[in-house]
């Protein structure tokens, strides 16, 4: 399967984009791209691709190689695949799109490592649309396959929620073949390790909650995420250089999405004060040792885990305590509609 050069088409906005217009442009673009994707589908394809917004399938997300509800790339024509990726571009940034395409390409690496295993297939990524894409009605969509899960919810024609979100990489570092040396999530891996190593002994005693890393991200694929304890070290306990490093690490995750979404989410994360940001670590400090870390704010949780396959298999997730699947705002919407 060929992956066209789509990245040059992405418009990059400054992270200082005003939060007051939080996601208006992405919401408008998503409606247009979703309808452009759905319109040329055959009746059979459309039946596979669409569900009601209230269907339980919307919160049935996962990141392992399994069959999903939705229309897979393998059942699309090349033109339809282009439209599927055009929809994905409405939510992701240049960096996010590059990561997504690289993760998909790793399926071919795994296929070779696993002697042609059929489940390792770069066309087994599914697009699913929930509800009717329109300017003034809530709806959602998902792009999902092995190690990728992007769940978007659009409400009121302006608000876009992009969690739960998952990006993983297996292998974390390709060690043989033409892609040798490729580390798709190198930034998240290296910045996290550099940050914990920047802590002095007293700070590290606060930040490190276990000498052994958990075997998986703690929130797994649960439909709701709760704040995790212990929270670790807060930004208030860091020196200025360390605070900047923690901010940079956090933004490495947020920058996967369009700048408008990244900026407004950052504003939410530090709404209670930048000192509310916390960092917690478990596992070894050296590259090649199993490790885990998380970043929490009152509104969001970011998790990183690299424990499987001799610590060469990364899982990362971004969750919103109130915004996963746009749950709270949709609950308010349905309550108001029911009252009418």
Order of alpha helices (4+ residues) and beta strands (2+ residues): alpha-alpha-beta-beta-alpha-alpha-beta-beta-beta-beta-beta-alpha-alpha-beta-beta-alpha-alpha-beta-beta-beta-alpha-beta-alpha
